[in-house]
Amino acid sequence: MAKQLFGTDGIRGVAGEYPLDAPTVYAFGKALGEWAREHSPEPRVAIGMDTRESGEQLSKWLMAGLKAVGVTPDHHGVVTTPCVAWMTKNGPFVAGVMISASHNPYQDNGLKVFAHTGYKLPDEVEHELEGRILELAGPEPEPVGWRWFGMRDRPYREHLDSVFSQALSGRKIVMDCANGAAFSSAPLLLRELGAEVIVLAGEPDGKNINAGCGALHPENLQQAVVEHGAWCGVAFDGDADRAMFVSAKGKVIDGDHVLLIVGRDLHRRGHLPKSEVVATVMSNLGLEVALRRHGITLVRTAVGDKYVLEEMIRRDAVIGGEQSGHVIFHEHATTGDGVLTLLLLLDVMLREGMGLDELSEEFQVFPQRLVNVRFAVKRPLEGLETVQSAIAACETEFGDAGRVLVRFSGTEPLARVMVEGPTQERVDHHAHAIAAQIAAALV
């Protein structure tokens, strides 16, 4: 049976509306609490949230559900998703919940669940929880008091500090915090390491998270890095499980570039088992070509950091990620971590004595176009003759010199079209032609 509540990254929706309304979130808390009691005699659940204005209310409903079945919630305030994952694994918690919708606008929110292992729950457990939630959904919960705890992430920041052993004295770094979860902790960490940090989008007000800033909008960061003569720049998304970078010359360095730079470095130092890097079908052909020059194989998965991680575990890989900036370093983390990615990238820059412009120079990006099509009615793409005809026309023209990927988003009502090929003009032509057929077929 297909899941109704859980998507590829937990439960998401508009805050206050189903499935993030009071009865459902309360039932979610009770269902998670019942599951937790089956795995621990005195279960505790770690909770964190980003800076959305709805986070506090969702926290209260969730905590009421947990308490109703005798489970102790431990709210850590505004912290990042990787912080919740790390604390869940390394603390006295049977599970952890991050309240966030990542890169989505502030009206959205979500519930992302981690097991004590620090990994997201497997599909079969989500199915189990979903059945319980649907059975338990009922009246609105009784109000529960909650005292603001601030940011209780010191152990996690100490963990990050232990990963990075070099000094950043004299290094100027621009940091776009997306008015999100990392707005305080990330600049603090780098300043403790000696860096001069210039912060953009570091004043959250509950509604400005991801608004024209952060990993999805690197243009402000590009301008600031060049204007300030900075060594580099970094932009996080709302929950800081991803990061995008900017070189000293203003060049955007995405997740593909990071996989090449750090993967190549690990390989040179003998720390890349089986000479494999894991990425998704969305990674640019240029990454595959560049890695091949160094004897490194690119292993592709379905879209989603969850699937990247599953393949990494299966292959015992140490690095994997997505073009969008989710990069997983399995030796240090169980999920994508924007701040950790920053530190490990800086580590390569310092050891190599090079900036991001030089380190990314061999990456020749194949022309690519991504087009999102919002749909009203979802139908299997395989059965849409006009869409399949447009895809076939593109594949016939490009052959081995290009790729076409059409898929549905796991978190939004969008069909995503990605085309790569030898020239931008033909790539754009085919991407928009395919998108137009999807829009016409899914009205």
Secondary structure, DSSP 8 states (H G I E B T S, - for coil): ---SSEETTEEEEETTSTTSSHHHHHHHHHHHHHHHHTT-SS-EEEEEE-S-TTHHHHHHHHHHHHHHTT-EEEEEEE--HHHHHHHHHHTT-SEEEEE--TTS-TTEEEEEEEETTSSB--HHHHHHHHHHHHHH--S--------------HHHHHHHHHH--S--TT-EEEEE-TTSTTTTHHHHHHHHTT-EEEEES----SS-TTSS-STT-THHHHHHHHHHT-SEEEEE-TTSS-EEEE-TTS-EE-HHHHHHHHHHHHHHTT-SGGGEEEEETTS-HHHHHHHHHTT-EEEEE-SSHHHHHHHHHHHT-SEEE-TTS-EEETTT-SS--HHHHHHHHHHHHHHHT--HHHHTTT-----EEEEEEE-SS---GGG-HHHHHHHHHHHHHHGGG-EEEEEE-SSSSEEEEEEE-S-HHHHHHHHHHHHHHHHHHT-
